[in-house]
Amino acid sequence: MLLEDALSDFGLPIKAVTDYTKRHPFYKVFKVHGSVNWARIVDNEILSQNPKHDWSVTHEWIQRAAELSVTDNYALCSSCPTAVVDGRPAFPAIAIPVEKEKTFECPSSLIEELKTWLPETTKTLVIGWRATEEHFLNLLKAHLRPGLLFHVVAGNLQDADEVQVRIHRALMNKPPRHVSAGDKGFTDFILSGDAENFLAM
């Protein structure tokens, strides 16, 4: 939740899922794989004797997993584990990125909004992403414009080089203007001034 904390420091607290893109004219945060503080409302009735106790409901959801009706109604939550949000049954809205995944764990309205912003993008900073998820690469391929500037931040140069190759391969129809990489890690990327240099390009 580093992005949420940073936005809060700028006077932009995230209090609802729509705040990620609607609260400020140019700060837009898209979390296509969900978030640790996101939940989806569940249509099923809670049968537990402790319907407001997160762990009791969590154990119930595990036992009833096959019959759960998880809606597309997203909400923010502060409890852990995520099982009840404002008295409503809920299910964690977070996904582990995998290569063959075909859907995003994100409201469809935000994905549609992301598609409208991608063609306006001029620079892309890749931090700790391996660039292996086919569906996300296809989204970029379909909506990014040619000639982007890319910079890859990875823990070592071999990983960074592999990400560069995957990006070039995925965007062959819209080749980037420049793809650079560093092996300093994110903290060093910031403290060394490389981040400022990239943003100033």
N, C-alpha and C positions, 0 to 999 in steps of 0.2 A: 504493500500500500504506500510505497514511496511517493508515487505521483499524487495520490490523494493528500498526503501530508504536505507536499510541496505547494499544491494549490491552496490548501488551507492557510499556509503562511502568506499567500498573496491575497488573502481575504476572499477566497473562493471555496468555501466548505462544500463537500459533496454530501448531500442529505437525501438524495434520491437518485435512482439510476439515470434519469433524464438529465441530471445536473452535469454529467460527464461531458456532454456536448452542447447543452443549451444555456448553461449558466454564464458563459463568457463568449464574446464575439469571435475570439480567435484561439483560445485554449480549448482544444478538443482532445479528449482521452478515450481511446477505443480499446477495450480489453476483450479481444475476440475469444479468449479461452476462459472467460469468467474471472472470478476473483474470490479470495478467501472470505470476503465480507458480502458476497452475493448469495441469494437464495431464489429458488423457484417455488411458488406456492403449490401445494399438493391438494387435490380435490378430495382425497380420501379422508374419512373421519378418523380421528385419533381414538383408539380403543384402550390405550394405556390408562391405568388407574391414576397416573400422574401426568395428565395431558399438558401441563405447563413445564414439566421437567425435561430439559433437552436430552439428557442421557436415556431416560425412559423411552422417549419418543424415538430416539435414534435406534435403540435396540429393537423397537417395534418395526421401524422401517426396514431394518435388515431382515427380519423374519418375514415381512410382507413385500419384499422387493418386487416380486413378479407381478403383483397386483396394483402397484402404485400408479396413480394417474397424476403425473407431474405436468403442470400447466406451463404456458409460456409467459406467465405473469411473474416478472422479476421484482425482487425487493432487496433492500440493503439490510444486513443483519449485523449484530455485534456479539452474538453469543457463539460459543464453541463447545460442543458441536452445533451445527446448524440443523435445527429440527422444528423450532417454533419461532415465528416472527410476528410480533404484535398479536399474539394469541392465535395465529393461523398456522396450520401445519405447513412445513416447508422442507425443501431438499437442497443440499449444497449445489450451487451453480458454478462449478469449476471443473475444468477438464485438463487432463494431461495431454499436451500436444503429441500426436503420433503421426507417422508418415502417411498412413492411408485413411486418416480421419476425413469424413466428408461433410461434417457440419461444425458450426461454431457454437460455443456455449456463451451466447450473447443475444440480446433481443434483436429480432430481424430488422426492426426499425433502425437500430444503430449500424447494422451491417449495410443497409441501404444508404444511410447517411455517409458512412465511410467511403462507399463507392463514388459518391459525388465529390468527396474531397481528394481522393487519390490523384485525379488528373491535375490538381492544382499543386501537387507536391513537387518540390525542386531538390530537396535533400532528404536522404534517409540514413539514419544512424542505427546500425544493427548492433545490439548489445546482448551477447550471450545467446543468440539465436543460431541454430545450426542450419536453417534454411532447407529443411527436409520435408515439411508438411506440404503435400501436393496441393490440397485445396486452397491453402493460403497463398502459395506461389501462383496458382492459377488466378486467384483474385488480383494479385499484383500485376500479373501478365495482362489481364484483361483491362485494367483501369489506370495503371501508371502510364505516364507519357515517356517518350524516348529522351535520352540525354540527362538523366538524373545523376546527381552526385551521391555516391554511397561511401560510407566509412564503416568498417567492421571492427568492433572491439571484442577481442577474444583473449582467453588466458594464455594461449601460446600461438606462435606464428603458423604452425601446421593447421590448427583448427581454423584460424582466420583465412588462410589460403583456400581451404576446402569450401568455406562459406562463399568466398569470392567466386570460385568456379561454379558453384551451384546457382548463384545469382545470375552470372553471365549466361549460364545454360538456360535458366528459366526465362530470361528476358531477351532471348535472341531476336525476337521480333521487334523489341523496343530497347535496343542496347543502351546501357548507362554511358554517360560521358566519362565518368571516372569512378573507379572503385579502389579505395585504399584500405589498409588494414594495419592494426597495431596489436602487439602482444603484451601490453602493459596492464590490462585489466581496467575496469571502469574507474576506480579511484585514481589511479595514476593518469588515466586519460583526462580526467578533470583537472587534477593538480598540476600536470605538466603543461597545461595551456593548449593541448591538442584539441580539446573540445572547442575552445574559443576560435582557434585557427580554422577548424572545419566549418563552424557556423558563419565565419566571416568570408568564406570562399564565394 
